[in-house]
Amino acid sequence: MKISELFNKGTRTLSLEVFPPKTSEVFDKVFAATSEIADLKPDFMSVTYGAAGSTRTYTTAIAENIEKKGVTALAHLTCVNASEATIKDQLANLKAAGVENILALRGDLPAGVESTDDWIYRHASELIPVIRSQGDFCIGGACYPEKHPDAASLNEDIQNLKIKVDAGCEFLTTQMFFDNNLFFNYLYRLRDAGINVPVVAGIMPVTNAKQMERILKLSQAFLPRRFVSLLDKFGNEPEVLKQASIAYTTEQIIDLFANGGDHVHIYTMNKPDVAAKIQENLSFMVPSCKK
């Protein structure tokens, strides 16, 4: 199913993100975790794409397995330092695997790279026409409630986002955020700028304090005081932190649904138990969570 068709149904959705392994040594373990998450039957699942396409074979394999389990897969595709041939080859592989949905991304710049002037594709908006030319894919994109790190201002970032949407991006998924007011304000600004595609709120349950230090540093996400207190108080108690984080995430999602955010995407960090518990907490609120 195309994700755009899912959104047209007018119901609340809860989707889940997984990531492929970086090496073959851990492929079986990661594959099993992503397969277990697919068994939860979310509305759809996204599968990330390693830096410069480093995990593209694993991305395809996991996305194909998700589709075989009857769950709609959304495959990430980045254009950082990629050739047209590489992009078309990956799209052909995804199409053969039954994947109909692509999240078009620029991708993170390699270490030490400051300019993309010599690259074929410098922005996700330039990748979208290539995807369109290779099949009837539903195309999504990323957006940043606290602005893209490379943008000079949020206004500039939103204008660049408008270019992406005008190029054919059918929905947007946000970078993680922990303060819903940031999302609501951002959504208002998007609509004011003429960006009217569905916007999916990206939420991350923080279940490992040390692991999250790096992720939070990269995302530069604003942390509300109550969230910082949660990390400070329970950071050295893994099971307590997990329980508290699931509660915080559940409350955050309920607030989003209560105030017009109809679609939520959870960055699961490949943790089936966390995803399952959040689904259970929302079992009467989201159709796909009612088992």
Salt bridges, closest charged atoms under 4 A:
GLU17 OE1 - HIS76 NE2 3.50
GLU17 OE1 - HIS265 NE2 3.70
ASP39 OD1 - LYS69 NZ 2.77
GLU64 OE2 - LYS68 NZ 3.92
GLU84 OE2 - LYS88 NZ 2.78
GLU100 OE2 - LYS2 NZ 3.40
GLU126 OE2 - ARG122 NH2 3.96
ASP136 OD2 - LYS2 NZ 3.28
ASP150 OD2 - ARG106 NH1 3.00
ASP166 OD2 - LYS162 NZ 3.06
GLU170 OE2 - ARG132 NH2 3.16
ASP232 OD2 - ARG225 NH2 3.70
GLU251 OE1 - ARG226 NH2 3.26
ASP273 OD2 - LYS242 NZ 2.75
GLU280 OE2 - LYS277 NZ 3.60
